[in-house]
């Protein structure tokens, strides 16, 4: 069911196009609309393309099927961002039409910069998830997907998502080079980046240097962000916050814990190194009922280092106290040595045919130094144990 609010509605929404805003993939649902301002966006070749003024529409998909699949509404924002857009969006939040954790899909060529920053803060305050996307277009052959664009203010709003999905397909996201510039020679160290943008990026945990370097490497009016670069630099995280580590000495050995908060639950991998060898345990915290369901479905469990499956022996178990799906294995020292240079590590449970799997993957770059230190410490434990035997 779709609901539409025009400018006369108490929930007025910003124009469809936000100059300088990110585009996120949108879904179907109730529509809320308001008038925006005309904008101009430059293509990667620097040719200006005029964009007609259209009201910012908010389409909320909260039908039974959507909620059964995603558990939260899918909210599409498309059009130019105007100064009043944050107030209208917040009104929908207060009415619970847009609850915490909702999926936000953006499609906008830009708009009011401060409004884009304010929308991003609203997204972050309720742990919302940002994507690029637009509502499917109805045609004689049914609904067809549409390419999405997000530039300038839209992109900054996108950065407000706690979880941010990188672009796919023909969708594009970028920043006007003015908004992502670095001082030029002879500029006496001045920067064209507004103070409010610098403060906002710091607040959102976005490394401004990543954007300034991308701007410096491009001569285009708009700096387009590649999906691989977005993920490697932290501009996008595809539903996973960066992993953290905890290293503790233990009786006769050492202990390392890698943990990560993700949209689908909490993930943890622990290493316990002692005189009797090295053990590895993963915890996929998804709630007790869900953990039991996954354990019952799973025919096998394994760890994965980069693209290599390791230790695919017995099935996973359930830790009732931690409400987690658990995999526990003795782990070879050679496997730990491989982790020191590996890109990723994961723990997975697969079904009988291996066609479906459940689990998680850690990117290891954020914890590289801790892994190296732990490997060195574990080697020392193994050497001491070996010398005592002889």
Secondary structure, DSSP 8 states (H G I E B T S, - for coil): ---EE-TTSSS----BB-EE---B----SEEEEE----EEEE-TTS-EEEE----EEEEEE--HHHHHHHSS-EEEEEBBB-TTHHHHHHHHHHTTSS-TT-EEEEEBSBB-HHHHHHHHHHHHHTT-EEEEB---EEETTEEE----EEEEHHHHHHTT-SEE----TT-EEEEEGGGG----TTSTT--SS-HHHHHHHHHTT--HHHHHHHHHT--SSEEE--HHHHHHHTS--TTB---EEEEEEETTEEEEEEEEEETTEEEEEEEEEETTEEEEEEEEES-HHHHHHHHHH-SEEEEEETTEEE---S--EEETTTTEEEEEEE--HHHHHHHTT-SEEEEEEE-TTSS-EEEEEEE-GGGHHHHHHHHHHHHHHHHHHHHHH-
